[in-house]
Amino acid sequence: MQKSYPDKIRPEPKITLGGTVLNNVKQFKYLGTQISDDGSTTKEIKNRIKQSAAAFSKLYQRIWKKRHIKLKTKVKTYRTIVIPCMIYGSETWNCGKNDFRKLDGLQYRQLRTITGKTFRDRVSHVQLLQSIEFGPNQNFLWAIPEDETKNPNLTSIETMVRLSRLRYFGHVLRMDDSRLPNIVVHGEINKGLRGVGRPKINYRSCIKEDLKKFDLWDDCQQFSLHEMISNRKKWRNSIIKGSLFHQSNWENHRIKLSENRKLKTDNSQALLLHI
């Protein structure tokens, strides 16, 4: 049961299954995902971080520490084993900036370990991602379609999550109107009152933000969203191109923040020397 006011006392629901009364809990795990009564994904993201850190640490002695293993092999292993643990079920997350900051921070620390860097090297997240850009396998270029826009390089976790959400959103809208996921996405609450203040972020607002970040919002205003999503291949290529656009903006923003931080540090040091 999800309460609009967590502190308000309300009678607990009584659900009986096969003559057994089910216990009322604030959170439970279903298909490997933590589901909370407040509808947030904060606890699920904390669980994903723990799962990813555990999978990464188990491979430290076997792969990350070995110097004879190529960096390309390590990155492929990381992308195949660790990343799925981190973003499992992310296509249904309604997460915000703080959650993305935690996930990207975890990826930064893990990539720093894989590449053999420490915090003393002062290597940024963008520099790490750019240092492991290998591109597609040249031996299999013949198997890649000409209109294929998939990015073979590793991107930020924020870009991965936004891409998975839009990909799953396309699957949902292509479903029949009688399917439960489609009903939930288009559903509205006709009873109840919302508290004062900014409303909690929901899934549809996340999709709207993803479309704007991927530079697809203007196309959705010009054309029908259902018309864009109806063609699966066209929609997939559109969101992949949008992910490349967002990744570029994300890297430029991080570089700009780093430069501003260095400028403030230099100005403060110059001021101390002047004093």
Backbone as CSV, one residue per row, in Angstrom:
resi,resn,N_x,N_y,N_z,CA_x,CA_y,CA_z,C_x,C_y,C_z
1,MET,0.840,-1.187,0.000,0.000,0.000,0.000,0.877,1.240,0.000
2,GLN,0.617,2.176,-0.887,1.357,3.416,-0.961,0.508,4.527,-0.353
3,LYS,1.072,5.184,0.659,0.354,6.232,1.370,0.777,7.595,0.837
4,SER,-0.198,8.480,0.650,0.122,9.840,0.252,0.733,10.622,1.403
5,TYR,0.330,10.278,2.629,0.894,10.884,3.832,1.448,9.764,4.698
6,PRO,2.769,9.561,4.727,3.340,8.421,5.465,3.056,8.461,6.955
7,ASP,2.957,9.674,7.547,2.758,9.785,8.998,1.289,9.664,9.405
8,LYS,0.403,9.686,8.453,-1.012,9.630,8.782,-1.429,8.197,9.102
9,ILE,-2.168,8.040,10.188,-2.596,6.711,10.619,-3.811,6.281,9.799
10,ARG,-3.670,5.144,9.163,-4.767,4.594,8.361,-4.844,3.103,8.613
11,PRO,-6.018,2.539,8.465,-6.139,1.085,8.679,-5.350,0.321,7.629
12,GLU,-4.607,-0.688,8.087,-3.814,-1.491,7.176,-4.720,-2.407,6.353
13,PRO,-4.429,-2.598,5.086,-5.257,-3.489,4.266,-5.071,-4.945,4.694
14,LYS,-6.109,-5.719,4.525,-6.081,-7.132,4.878,-6.269,-7.951,3.609
15,ILE,-5.189,-8.618,3.210,-5.195,-9.406,1.978,-5.025,-10.871,2.345
16,THR,-5.963,-11.698,1.901,-5.934,-13.127,2.199,-5.676,-13.902,0.920
17,LEU,-4.717,-14.807,0.971,-4.365,-15.619,-0.181,-4.331,-17.081,0.238
18,GLY,-5.303,-17.852,-0.263,-5.371,-19.263,0.084,-5.613,-19.501,1.571
19,GLY,-6.383,-18.633,2.195,-6.665,-18.761,3.619,-5.586,-18.202,4.525
20,THR,-4.505,-17.668,3.963,-3.407,-17.099,4.744,-3.408,-15.586,4.596
21,VAL,-3.355,-14.885,5.726,-3.329,-13.424,5.721,-1.897,-12.959,5.478
22,LEU,-1.723,-12.143,4.452,-0.385,-11.645,4.113,0.013,-10.519,5.046
23,ASN,1.279,-10.496,5.422,1.793,-9.448,6.299,1.949,-8.139,5.534
24,ASN,1.709,-7.022,6.207,1.899,-5.698,5.633,3.323,-5.221,5.934
25,VAL,4.082,-4.936,4.905,5.472,-4.499,5.055,5.668,-3.194,4.280
26,LYS,6.723,-2.459,4.648,7.022,-1.201,3.981,7.807,-1.403,2.691
27,GLN,8.507,-2.519,2.588,9.237,-2.826,1.367,9.411,-4.328,1.251
28,PHE,9.539,-4.793,0.029,9.767,-6.210,-0.220,10.477,-6.349,-1.569
29,LYS,11.067,-7.493,-1.767,11.806,-7.756,-2.998,10.958,-8.618,-3.923
30,TYR,10.833,-8.158,-5.165,10.068,-8.890,-6.169,10.877,-8.929,-7.458
31,LEU,11.203,-10.140,-7.924,12.009,-10.333,-9.130,13.345,-9.591,-9.030
32,GLY,13.935,-9.614,-7.841,15.244,-9.001,-7.637,15.220,-7.506,-7.434
33,THR,14.038,-6.900,-7.351,13.912,-5.451,-7.206,13.233,-5.103,-5.892
34,GLN,13.773,-4.098,-5.194,13.182,-3.623,-3.954,12.016,-2.692,-4.272
35,ILE,10.828,-3.044,-3.801,9.630,-2.228,-4.000,9.241,-1.619,-2.663
36,SER,9.129,-0.285,-2.613,8.829,0.442,-1.385,7.399,0.951,-1.409
37,ASP,6.861,1.193,-0.210,5.478,1.656,-0.125,5.323,3.121,-0.519
38,ASP,6.433,3.886,-0.557,6.340,5.289,-0.948,6.519,5.506,-2.452
39,GLY,6.742,4.422,-3.205,6.866,4.533,-4.655,8.197,5.080,-5.141
40,SER,9.175,5.267,-4.274,10.479,5.794,-4.680,11.441,4.651,-4.988
41,THR,12.530,4.996,-5.632,13.546,4.003,-5.996,14.841,4.221,-5.220
42,THR,14.787,4.990,-4.132,16.000,5.290,-3.363,16.610,4.028,-2.782
43,LYS,15.785,3.195,-2.166,16.293,1.970,-1.556,16.736,0.960,-2.610
44,GLU,16.055,0.937,-3.737,16.445,0.031,-4.811,17.800,0.431,-5.386
45,ILE,18.043,1.727,-5.530,19.325,2.178,-6.054,20.446,1.877,-5.061
46,LYS,20.176,2.026,-3.774,21.175,1.641,-2.771,21.493,0.145,-2.875
47,ASN,20.465,-0.652,-3.096,20.675,-2.090,-3.259,21.466,-2.394,-4.525
48,ARG,21.183,-1.671,-5.612,21.935,-1.875,-6.858,23.401,-1.518,-6.669
49,ILE,23.668,-0.457,-5.916,25.050,-0.056,-5.664,25.779,-1.142,-4.885
50,LYS,25.115,-1.728,-3.902,25.731,-2.803,-3.121,26.003,-4.034,-3.992
51,GLN,25.034,-4.391,-4.824,25.205,-5.552,-5.689,26.349,-5.339,-6.684
52,SER,26.417,-4.147,-7.259,27.472,-3.853,-8.213,28.841,-3.830,-7.542
53,ALA,28.917,-3.234,-6.355,30.197,-3.195,-5.634,30.651,-4.595,-5.250
54,ALA,29.708,-5.462,-4.881,30.067,-6.841,-4.524,30.583,-7.601,-5.736
55,ALA,29.905,-7.456,-6.888,30.367,-8.132,-8.111,31.726,-7.607,-8.553
56,PHE,31.945,-6.307,-8.381,33.223,-5.718,-8.788,34.363,-6.194,-7.890
57,SER,34.124,-6.267,-6.586,35.181,-6.672,-5.655,35.568,-8.139,-5.833
58,LYS,34.616,-8.995,-6.225,34.919,-10.409,-6.423,35.853,-10.635,-7.604
59,LEU,35.879,-9.690,-8.543,36.729,-9.817,-9.720,38.046,-9.062,-9.579
60,TYR,38.297,-8.481,-8.427,39.510,-7.671,-8.282,40.772,-8.526,-8.395
61,GLN,40.838,-9.609,-7.620,42.025,-10.456,-7.640,42.148,-11.241,-8.941
62,ARG,41.021,-11.521,-9.593,41.031,-12.375,-10.780,41.266,-11.604,-12.067
63,ILE,40.751,-10.372,-12.150,40.818,-9.649,-13.423,41.422,-8.253,-13.262
64,TRP,40.833,-7.410,-12.424,41.249,-6.009,-12.374,42.711,-5.864,-11.965
65,LYS,43.198,-6.730,-11.093,44.567,-6.619,-10.594,45.601,-7.187,-11.557
66,LYS,45.170,-8.057,-12.467,46.101,-8.732,-13.364,46.608,-7.763,-14.437
67,ARG,47.919,-7.620,-14.519,48.509,-6.699,-15.483,48.645,-7.314,-16.872
68,HIS,48.639,-8.638,-16.950,48.787,-9.264,-18.263,47.483,-9.280,-19.052
69,ILE,46.362,-8.944,-18.397,45.077,-8.874,-19.094,44.936,-7.494,-19.730
70,LYS,44.552,-7.465,-20.990,44.430,-6.208,-21.709,43.307,-5.346,-21.126
71,LEU,43.483,-4.031,-21.258,42.473,-3.095,-20.763,41.150,-3.280,-21.496
72,LYS,41.210,-3.578,-22.776,39.985,-3.793,-23.559,39.202,-4.991,-23.027
73,THR,39.911,-6.043,-22.632,39.248,-7.219,-22.060,38.629,-6.889,-20.714
74,LYS,39.305,-6.083,-19.910,38.772,-5.696,-18.614,37.503,-4.856,-18.764
75,VAL,37.528,-3.933,-19.731,36.349,-3.083,-19.944,35.170,-3.907,-20.436
76,LYS,35.417,-4.871,-21.318,34.342,-5.740,-21.790,33.767,-6.574,-20.648
77,THR,34.634,-7.062,-19.772,34.169,-7.821,-18.609,33.349,-6.937,-17.677
78,TYR,33.813,-5.728,-17.477,33.095,-4.774,-16.627,31.717,-4.459,-17.199
79,ARG,31.671,-4.282,-18.506,30.399,-3.951,-19.148,29.436,-5.143,-19.142
80,THR,29.971,-6.347,-19.165,29.147,-7.547,-19.244,28.645,-8.005,-17.881
81,ILE,29.453,-7.838,-16.829,29.121,-8.405,-15.515,28.692,-7.342,-14.509
82,VAL,29.448,-6.259,-14.413,29.213,-5.278,-13.346,28.091,-4.306,-13.701
83,ILE,28.102,-3.782,-14.925,27.092,-2.798,-15.325,25.662,-3.350,-15.217
84,PRO,25.378,-4.598,-15.674,24.013,-5.117,-15.495,23.579,-5.198,-14.035
85,CYS,24.517,-5.467,-13.123,24.162,-5.469,-11.694,23.797,-4.074,-11.215
86,MET,24.410,-3.047,-11.818,24.192,-1.691,-11.376,22.876,-1.105,-11.890
87,ILE,22.491,-1.433,-13.117,21.312,-0.793,-13.725,20.195,-1.809,-13.969
88,TYR,20.183,-2.906,-13.224,19.113,-3.904,-13.387,17.768,-3.280,-13.020
89,GLY,16.808,-3.369,-13.910,15.483,-2.800,-13.663,15.428,-1.295,-13.778
90,SER,16.465,-0.667,-14.361,16.505,0.803,-14.425,15.475,1.377,-15.392
91,GLU,14.898,0.550,-16.254,13.911,1.065,-17.206,12.630,1.524,-16.521
92,THR,12.445,1.190,-15.246,11.245,1.612,-14.513,11.583,2.548,-13.362
93,TRP,12.809,3.040,-13.287,13.191,3.928,-12.183,12.636,5.329,-12.379
94,ASN,12.251,5.958,-11.278,11.889,7.377,-11.270,12.899,8.118,-10.396
95,CYS,14.159,8.081,-10.840,15.252,8.638,-10.045,15.556,10.069,-10.477
96,GLY,16.265,10.783,-9.592,16.606,12.170,-9.839,18.103,12.395,-9.916
97,LYS,18.517,13.654,-9.760,19.916,14.026,-9.917,20.798,13.385,-8.854
98,ASN,20.320,13.343,-7.610,21.139,12.762,-6.544,21.415,11.286,-6.793
99,ASP,20.416,10.568,-7.289,20.617,9.145,-7.592,21.611,8.961,-8.731
100,PHE,21.502,9.789,-9.763,22.456,9.713,-10.866,23.868,10.046,-10.391
101,ARG,23.976,10.988,-9.466,25.298,11.369,-8.956,25.946,10.205,-8.209
102,LYS,25.167,9.461,-7.450,25.697,8.305,-6.722,26.148,7.203,-7.682
103,LEU,25.332,6.930,-8.698,25.666,5.873,-9.653,26.880,6.242,-10.492
104,ASP,26.945,7.488,-10.953,28.102,7.917,-11.737,29.366,7.947,-10.880
105,GLY,29.215,8.288,-9.597,30.365,8.263,-8.708,30.908,6.860,-8.517
106,LEU,30.002,5.888,-8.422,30.440,4.495,-8.308,31.152,4.043,-9.570
107,GLN,30.615,4.402,-10.729,31.269,4.040,-11.986,32.645,4.689,-12.089
108,TYR,32.771,5.921,-11.646,34.061,6.616,-11.704,35.110,5.908,-10.850
109,ARG,34.731,5.495,-9.658,35.682,4.802,-8.786,36.074,3.437,-9.359
110,GLN,35.117,2.752,-9.946,35.417,1.444,-10.516,36.303,1.552,-11.756
111,LEU,36.026,2.511,-12.615,36.873,2.690,-13.800,38.275,3.136,-13.410
112,ARG,38.368,3.887,-12.348,39.688,4.304,-11.877,40.511,3.105,-11.417
113,THR,39.834,2.131,-10.798,40.521,0.910,-10.381,40.923,0.063,-11.576
114,ILE,40.044,-0.033,-12.562,40.331,-0.847,-13.749,41.526,-0.297,-14.521
115,THR,41.589,1.022,-14.669,42.669,1.642,-15.437,43.942,1.836,-14.620
116,GLY,43.919,1.469,-13.347,45.111,1.590,-12.516,45.404,2.996,-12.047
117,LYS,44.391,3.843,-11.977,44.565,5.222,-11.526,44.133,5.351,-10.065
118,THR,44.660,6.372,-9.401,44.258,6.693,-8.042,43.788,8.146,-7.992
119,PHE,43.297,8.559,-6.834,42.815,9.928,-6.721,43.966,10.929,-6.823
120,ARG,45.195,10.472,-6.582,46.356,11.364,-6.696,46.651,11.737,-8.146
121,ASP,46.215,10.884,-9.085,46.430,11.183,-10.502,45.516,12.292,-11.010
122,ARG,44.459,12.582,-10.257,43.517,13.654,-10.623,42.972,13.473,-12.042
123,VAL,42.518,12.260,-12.320,41.906,11.957,-13.610,40.395,12.101,-13.476
124,SER,39.784,12.852,-14.355,38.347,13.090,-14.279,37.567,11.915,-14.845
125,HIS,36.277,11.934,-14.593,35.391,10.886,-15.110,35.364,10.907,-16.637
126,VAL,35.355,12.089,-17.205,35.319,12.212,-18.667,36.603,11.672,-19.281
127,GLN,37.734,11.964,-18.663,39.004,11.460,-19.181,39.073,9.934,-19.135
128,LEU,38.496,9.349,-18.084,38.485,7.890,-17.998,37.636,7.283,-19.103
129,LEU,36.463,7.853,-19.336,35.586,7.334,-20.386,36.223,7.489,-21.763
130,GLN,36.904,8.604,-21.985,37.535,8.824,-23.284,38.774,7.947,-23.480
131,SER,39.405,7.531,-22.388,40.608,6.699,-22.504,40.285,5.247,-22.834
132,ILE,39.019,4.844,-22.696,38.644,3.456,-22.977,37.677,3.384,-24.160
133,GLU,37.797,4.317,-25.099,36.984,4.294,-26.311,37.695,3.438,-27.352
134,PHE,37.157,2.258,-27.610,37.776,1.332,-28.549,37.037,1.252,-29.879
135,GLY,35.780,1.687,-29.898,35.024,1.636,-31.139,34.565,0.227,-31.466
136,PRO,33.888,0.042,-32.597,33.418,-1.296,-32.983,34.571,-2.199,-33.397
137,ASN,34.311,-3.490,-33.347,35.311,-4.470,-33.767,35.495,-4.400,-35.278
138,GLN,36.713,-4.094,-35.698,36.978,-3.917,-37.127,36.804,-5.202,-37.923
139,ASN,36.880,-6.352,-37.263,36.750,-7.630,-37.977,35.303,-7.959,-38.329
140,PHE,34.365,-7.227,-37.714,32.952,-7.544,-37.953,32.179,-6.331,-38.460
141,LEU,32.864,-5.420,-39.131,32.177,-4.262,-39.693,31.182,-4.669,-40.774
142,TRP,31.438,-5.780,-41.434,30.539,-6.240,-42.490,29.185,-6.658,-41.940
143,ALA,29.124,-7.012,-40.661,27.876,-7.474,-40.063,27.045,-6.333,-39.482
144,ILE,27.599,-5.106,-39.447,26.880,-3.969,-38.881,26.094,-3.281,-39.984
145,PRO,24.773,-3.118,-39.836,23.981,-2.434,-40.864,24.440,-0.999,-41.052
146,GLU,24.168,-0.454,-42.231,24.600,0.906,-42.533,23.881,1.939,-41.674
147,ASP,22.628,1.667,-41.300,21.869,2.620,-40.497,21.973,2.342,-39.004
148,GLU,22.913,1.499,-38.601,23.086,1.180,-37.193,23.847,2.311,-36.511
149,THR,23.270,2.860,-35.443,23.872,3.996,-34.744,24.260,3.644,-33.321
150,LYS,24.279,2.379,-32.975,24.583,1.977,-31.611,26.011,2.340,-31.246
151,ASN,26.175,2.893,-30.037,27.489,3.312,-29.575,28.180,2.149,-28.867
152,PRO,29.325,1.660,-29.374,29.989,0.528,-28.733,30.797,0.918,-27.507
153,ASN,31.015,2.226,-27.292,31.835,2.676,-26.182,31.012,2.790,-24.899
154,LEU,31.722,2.859,-23.792,31.086,2.964,-22.486,30.669,4.406,-22.238
155,THR,29.462,4.592,-21.741,28.949,5.927,-21.442,28.689,6.052,-19.945
156,SER,28.221,7.212,-19.531,27.899,7.423,-18.127,26.659,6.617,-17.747
157,ILE,26.499,6.353,-16.465,25.349,5.597,-15.992,24.060,6.369,-16.243
158,GLU,24.109,7.676,-16.125,22.916,8.489,-16.388,22.425,8.295,-17.812
159,THR,23.338,8.282,-18.765,22.956,8.062,-20.163,22.380,6.670,-20.356
160,MET,22.964,5.664,-19.707,22.458,4.296,-19.818,21.041,4.181,-19.274
161,VAL,20.796,4.789,-18.118,19.471,4.689,-17.485,18.426,5.391,-18.338
162,ARG,18.751,6.581,-18.817,17.786,7.317,-19.646,17.496,6.565,-20.948
163,LEU,18.514,5.946,-21.520,18.305,5.179,-22.753,17.436,3.956,-22.500
164,SER,17.662,3.255,-21.399,16.859,2.068,-21.088,15.410,2.445,-20.791
165,ARG,15.194,3.606,-20.177,13.814,4.044,-19.905,13.066,4.335,-21.194
166,LEU,13.689,5.040,-22.103,13.020,5.349,-23.368,12.821,4.100,-24.212
167,ARG,13.746,3.169,-24.138,13.582,1.927,-24.884,12.387,1.133,-24.353
168,TYR,12.276,1.045,-23.024,11.150,0.313,-22.439,9.842,1.069,-22.640
169,PHE,9.893,2.404,-22.601,8.687,3.206,-22.825,8.135,2.950,-24.219
170,GLY,9.019,2.767,-25.189,8.558,2.426,-26.531,7.881,1.072,-26.569
171,HIS,8.413,0.091,-25.827,7.767,-1.226,-25.760,6.365,-1.117,-25.168
172,VAL,6.229,-0.296,-24.126,4.937,-0.173,-23.443,3.903,0.462,-24.357
173,LEU,4.277,1.518,-25.053,3.309,2.198,-25.919,2.930,1.358,-27.135
174,ARG,3.772,0.420,-27.514,3.417,-0.472,-28.619,2.535,-1.632,-28.179
175,MET,2.312,-1.764,-26.878,1.437,-2.822,-26.372,-0.029,-2.499,-26.650
176,ASP,-0.860,-3.515,-26.543,-2.303,-3.298,-26.663,-2.818,-2.493,-25.472
177,ASP,-3.943,-1.820,-25.677,-4.507,-1.000,-24.600,-4.963,-1.830,-23.413
178,SER,-5.166,-3.117,-23.611,-5.614,-3.976,-22.520,-4.467,-4.470,-21.644
179,ARG,-3.215,-4.260,-22.067,-2.060,-4.719,-21.292,-1.884,-3.852,-20.053
180,LEU,-1.511,-4.483,-18.942,-1.393,-3.785,-17.661,-0.328,-2.691,-17.668
181,PRO,0.875,-2.894,-18.214,1.854,-1.792,-18.224,1.353,-0.555,-18.949
182,ASN,0.638,-0.763,-20.061,0.093,0.378,-20.801,-0.978,1.090,-19.985
183,ILE,-1.786,0.339,-19.272,-2.828,0.937,-18.440,-2.216,1.753,-17.305
184,VAL,-1.146,1.227,-16.697,-0.506,1.927,-15.577,0.146,3.226,-16.046
185,VAL,0.798,3.218,-17.206,1.466,4.416,-17.713,0.461,5.522,-18.004
186,HIS,-0.693,5.172,-18.552,-1.706,6.161,-18.903,-2.726,6.388,-17.782
187,GLY,-2.557,5.718,-16.648,-3.532,5.831,-15.569,-3.448,7.158,-14.833
188,GLU,-4.556,7.568,-14.269,-4.646,8.787,-13.472,-5.370,8.468,-12.168
189,ILE,-4.987,9.163,-11.101,-5.645,9.014,-9.797,-6.749,10.054,-9.700
190,ASN,-7.968,9.591,-9.536,-9.103,10.511,-9.509,-9.557,10.860,-8.099
191,LYS,-8.902,10.313,-7.088,-9.259,10.622,-5.697,-7.993,10.895,-4.902
192,GLY,-8.146,11.675,-3.840,-7.019,11.959,-2.970,-6.523,13.390,-3.130
193,LEU,-5.752,13.847,-2.154,-5.206,15.192,-2.146,-3.687,15.115,-2.064
194,ARG,-3.047,16.041,-2.751,-1.601,16.108,-2.718,-1.156,17.135,-1.692
195,GLY,-0.069,16.839,-1.004,0.445,17.738,0.016,1.035,19.003,-0.585
196,VAL,1.275,19.996,0.275,1.840,21.262,-0.167,3.316,21.060,-0.508
197,GLY,3.756,21.715,-1.565,5.152,21.628,-1.959,5.321,20.975,-3.317
198,ARG,6.555,20.792,-3.664,6.865,20.210,-4.958,6.453,18.743,-4.989
199,PRO,5.756,18.309,-6.025,5.340,16.894,-6.091,6.526,15.980,-6.316
200,LYS,6.393,14.736,-5.906,7.441,13.752,-6.126,7.556,13.439,-7.617
201,ILE,8.773,13.159,-8.026,9.012,12.848,-9.427,8.402,11.490,-9.757
202,ASN,7.676,11.435,-10.851,7.052,10.184,-11.269,7.647,9.712,-12.590
203,TYR,7.158,8.587,-13.047,7.769,7.958,-14.222,7.534,8.789,-15.479
204,ARG,6.341,9.325,-15.640,6.060,10.080,-16.851,6.862,11.382,-16.915
205,SER,7.079,12.009,-15.771,7.914,13.207,-15.755,9.376,12.860,-16.076
206,CYS,9.812,11.649,-15.664,11.162,11.201,-16.029,11.280,10.994,-17.532
207,ILE,10.249,10.413,-18.144,10.260,10.202,-19.593,10.299,11.546,-20.323
208,LYS,9.546,12.503,-19.824,9.545,13.841,-20.430,10.932,14.469,-20.344
209,GLU,11.573,14.323,-19.199,12.919,14.861,-19.035,13.915,14.145,-19.944
210,ASP,13.750,12.823,-20.087,14.640,12.067,-20.970,14.508,12.534,-22.417
211,LEU,13.288,12.766,-22.865,13.078,13.234,-24.231,13.730,14.594,-24.454
212,LYS,13.687,15.455,-23.450,14.321,16.764,-23.586,15.841,16.637,-23.574
213,LYS,16.363,15.775,-22.721,17.809,15.585,-22.658,18.347,14.974,-23.946
214,PHE,17.551,14.138,-24.589,17.968,13.471,-25.827,17.611,14.269,-27.076
215,ASP,17.130,15.493,-26.895,16.784,16.376,-28.015,15.693,15.769,-28.899
216,LEU,14.716,15.128,-28.249,13.593,14.526,-28.978,12.258,15.188,-28.639
217,TRP,12.272,16.160,-27.739,11.020,16.751,-27.294,10.356,17.564,-28.402
218,ASP,11.142,18.286,-29.177,10.559,19.081,-30.268,9.918,18.175,-31.320
219,ASP,10.543,17.039,-31.594,9.946,16.098,-32.544,8.648,15.523,-32.006
220,CYS,8.587,15.293,-30.698,7.352,14.784,-30.103,6.236,15.821,-30.154
221,GLN,6.597,17.111,-30.079,5.598,18.161,-30.198,5.121,18.319,-31.625
222,GLN,6.036,18.089,-32.568,5.680,18.255,-33.978,4.924,17.044,-34.514
223,PHE,5.387,15.861,-34.138,4.743,14.633,-34.586,4.115,13.929,-33.393
224,SER,3.250,12.983,-33.680,2.622,12.201,-32.620,3.638,11.239,-32.019
225,LEU,3.654,11.158,-30.683,4.590,10.270,-30.008,4.327,8.822,-30.385
226,HIS,3.047,8.451,-30.477,2.706,7.081,-30.870,3.168,6.792,-32.297
227,GLU,3.128,7.802,-33.143,3.580,7.609,-34.523,5.091,7.384,-34.569
228,MET,5.832,8.096,-33.724,7.276,7.930,-33.680,7.677,6.562,-33.130
229,ILE,6.937,6.096,-32.121,7.299,4.856,-31.449,6.796,3.638,-32.204
230,SER,5.783,3.809,-33.052,5.199,2.661,-33.758,6.240,1.938,-34.613
231,ASN,7.164,2.685,-35.197,8.244,2.087,-35.979,9.395,1.773,-35.015
232,ARG,9.529,0.519,-34.658,10.486,0.125,-33.625,11.922,0.462,-34.018
233,LYS,12.306,0.153,-35.241,13.681,0.380,-35.681,14.006,1.866,-35.734
234,LYS,13.069,2.660,-36.218,13.285,4.102,-36.293,13.374,4.709,-34.894
235,TRP,12.522,4.240,-33.985,12.549,4.753,-32.616,13.854,4.364,-31.923
236,ARG,14.324,3.156,-32.152,15.576,2.714,-31.534,16.746,3.564,-32.013
237,ASN,16.839,3.817,-33.308,17.918,4.647,-33.828,17.812,6.084,-33.326
238,SER,16.575,6.570,-33.144,16.391,7.947,-32.669,16.889,8.104,-31.239
239,ILE,16.547,7.149,-30.371,16.965,7.291,-28.976,18.460,7.015,-28.819
240,ILE,19.042,6.186,-29.689,20.485,5.964,-29.616,21.228,7.225,-30.041
241,LYS,20.761,7.874,-31.110,21.355,9.152,-31.494,21.175,10.189,-30.394
242,GLY,20.008,10.168,-29.737,19.781,11.080,-28.625,20.709,10.808,-27.453
243,SER,21.014,9.532,-27.215,21.935,9.194,-26.130,23.336,9.723,-26.412
244,LEU,23.767,9.674,-27.684,25.066,10.235,-28.055,25.076,11.747,-27.859
245,PHE,23.964,12.386,-28.177,23.838,13.838,-27.979,23.902,14.182,-26.491
246,HIS,23.193,13.420,-25.673,23.193,13.676,-24.228,24.557,13.388,-23.618
247,GLN,25.225,12.329,-24.078,26.547,12.000,-23.546,27.541,13.110,-23.847
248,SER,27.449,13.681,-25.050,28.333,14.790,-25.404,28.076,15.998,-24.513
249,ASN,26.810,16.325,-24.271,26.475,17.440,-23.389,26.911,17.165,-21.957
250,TRP,26.760,15.918,-21.539,27.165,15.542,-20.184,28.665,15.725,-19.999
251,GLU,29.446,15.303,-20.981,30.905,15.445,-20.895,31.309,16.917,-20.924
252,ASN,30.690,17.706,-21.785,31.021,19.130,-21.848,30.679,19.835,-20.538
253,HIS,29.547,19.439,-19.932,29.159,20.050,-18.663,30.150,19.692,-17.561
254,ARG,30.587,18.428,-17.532,31.562,18.018,-16.522,32.903,18.715,-16.715
255,ILE,33.311,18.899,-17.975,34.568,19.598,-18.260,34.474,21.059,-17.823
256,LYS,33.332,21.678,-18.067,33.147,23.071,-17.676,33.181,23.228,-16.162
257,LEU,32.540,22.305,-15.444,32.580,22.355,-13.987,34.000,22.175,-13.469
258,SER,34.757,21.273,-14.088,36.138,21.045,-13.671,36.992,22.290,-13.900
259,GLU,36.800,22.948,-15.043,37.566,24.163,-15.319,37.219,25.276,-14.343
260,ASN,35.949,25.433,-14.018,35.550,26.456,-13.048,36.124,26.159,-11.669
261,ARG,36.172,24.877,-11.308,36.738,24.498,-10.019,38.227,24.808,-9.960
262,LYS,38.939,24.513,-11.047,40.369,24.812,-11.085,40.619,26.314,-11.046
263,LEU,39.761,27.081,-11.727,39.918,28.533,-11.745,39.726,29.119,-10.350
264,LYS,38.747,28.616,-9.611,38.535,29.095,-8.248,39.713,28.738,-7.349
265,THR,40.259,27.532,-7.544,41.409,27.120,-6.742,42.624,27.999,-7.026
266,ASP,42.883,28.282,-8.305,44.015,29.129,-8.670,43.840,30.546,-8.133
267,ASN,42.619,31.057,-8.184,42.380,32.419,-7.682,42.580,32.477,-6.175
268,SER,42.126,31.456,-5.467,42.300,31.434,-4.012,43.762,31.320,-3.636
269,GLN,44.539,30.503,-4.372,45.964,30.382,-4.102,46.702,31.681,-4.410
270,ALA,46.329,32.332,-5.502,46.955,33.618,-5.815,46.636,34.667,-4.762
271,LEU,45.441,34.637,-4.225,45.060,35.577,-3.181,45.852,35.348,-1.906
272,LEU,46.069,34.078,-1.577,46.861,33.754,-0.371,48.310,34.206,-0.549
273,LEU,48.875,34.024,-1.746,50.240,34.458,-1.979,50.351,35.972,-1.920
274,HIS,49.341,36.636,-2.402,49.345,38.106,-2.369,49.276,38.612,-0.931
275,ILE,48.499,37.890,-0.104,48.393,38.302,1.305,49.704,38.040,2.036
